[in-house]
Amino acid sequence: MRFEGKIAIVTGASRGIGRGIAIRLAREGAKVIVNHRASKEQAEEVVRTIREAGGEAYEMQADVSDFQQAQQLINGVKKQFGRIDILVNNAGTTRDTLLLLMKEEDWDLVIKTNLKSTFNCSKAAVRWMVKQRYGRIINITSVIGLSGQAGQTNYAASKAGIIGFTKSLAKELGSRNITVNAVAPGFVPTALTEVLSDEIKQAILESTPLGRFGTPEDIAAAVAFLASDEAGFITGQVLSVDGGAVMQ
Ligand SMILES: NC(=O)c1ccc[n+]([C@@H]2O[C@H](COP(=O)([O-])OP(=O)(O)OC[C@H]3O[C@@H](n4cnc5c(N)ncnc54)[C@H](OP(=O)(O)O)[C@@H]3O)[C@@H](O)[C@H]2O)c1
């Protein structure tokens, strides 16, 4: 059990990739905080699934794009459990459209949900991780933050921002035994991606050397590795988990 005794927070863990990450970390012994914004029932299902498998998990509502709510979430976990070992900044959303048609609120919502939430939660958690002289922060970016994509200027900017944030924070915290890395998923069928047309999905499949879509479990395996002691000499990196779709 690699994460025995560890406290992990996964933002946006009520479904999709976050759900997969929460289940994986709990299976390996972590006590997992399953955060969500508005999907309590789904978050409760994740907690139930973890507990039925013998793990420990707790559902906690907070809109992590809101500075105060993110502070309350992180500080509440520290108060209740005494420490925070692993923070996975996973909560995210899209509002895809061409820039010519993009409304200011489409831009603001995506930047706030994806990028500002990462700042909000990291800022609160780092305070405790520095005191502990231990921490693992894993930010979920996207291959779109590396390659760009027409119709996703807001999303690509938020995800590229997460990469710059990750590298900078890794440099700030290396001397405190805290690693900060990013995982860049390729296409994973979830509620987030179900809005894409069949033509787009087919094109993604055809440009993926491994010839399949990703699963939440594929992404969770990479997150678990970066959260583990085996990855203790890795920081400031972006690990693409995309079937080879976007090679750097
Ligand atoms: N699926 C893909 O192909 C793919 C590819 C690359 C990167 N990613 C990234 O992976 C992450 C997860 O994506 P997904 O596909 O699993 O999406 P998803 O199925 O739509 O799940 C998103 C999760 O984030 C939560 N969330 C959204 N806004 C939130 C907020 N303000 N505060 C707290 N929680 C919030 C949602 O809960 P509520 O409904 O309660 O808000 C939900 O649990 C995102 O960062 C996404 O950009 C996904």
The ligand as a Gaussian input file, in Angstrom:
#p B3LYP/6-31G(d) Opt

LIG

0 1
 N      -11.767000      14.002000     -20.743000
 C      -10.732000      14.362000     -21.459000
 O      -10.567000      13.956000     -22.641000
 C       -9.674000      15.258000     -20.879000
 C       -8.506000      15.468000     -21.621000
 C       -7.513000      16.291000     -21.114000
 C       -7.670000      16.878000     -19.877000
 N       -8.823000      16.675000     -19.175000
 C       -8.939000      17.332000     -17.867000
 O       -9.214000      16.379000     -16.867000
 C       -9.980000      16.980000     -15.822000
 C      -11.226000      16.155000     -15.562000
 O      -11.977000      16.119000     -16.760000
 P      -13.194000      15.090000     -17.003000
 O      -13.145000      14.751000     -18.426000
 O      -13.165000      14.029000     -15.963000
 O      -14.430000      16.098000     -16.783000
 P      -15.904000      15.862000     -16.149000
 O      -16.332000      14.468000     -16.334000
 O      -16.743000      16.959000     -16.681000
 O      -15.655000      16.103000     -14.589000
 C      -15.304000      17.382000     -14.127000
 C      -15.303000      17.357000     -12.612000
 O      -14.894000      18.649000     -12.158000
 C      -15.864000      19.119000     -11.213000
 N      -15.866000      20.574000     -11.204000
 C      -16.107000      21.424000     -12.231000
 N      -16.025000      22.690000     -11.816000
 C      -15.725000      22.640000     -10.496000
 C      -15.505000      23.619000      -9.495000
 N      -15.570000      24.930000      -9.785000
 N      -15.234000      23.211000      -8.240000
 C      -15.162000      21.895000      -7.923000
 N      -15.356000      20.924000      -8.839000
 C      -15.638000      21.290000     -10.100000
 C      -17.161000      18.484000     -11.662000
 O      -18.097000      18.451000     -10.591000
 P      -19.463000      19.332000     -10.605000
 O      -20.320000      18.778000     -11.678000
 O      -19.998000      19.144000      -9.247000
 O      -19.062000      20.746000     -10.934000
 C      -16.669000      17.082000     -12.010000
 O      -16.494000      16.308000     -10.842000
 C      -10.271000      18.415000     -16.287000
 O       -9.320000      19.292000     -15.733000
 C      -10.082000      18.325000     -17.779000
 O       -9.747000      19.552000     -18.359000
 C       -9.821000      15.885000     -19.644000

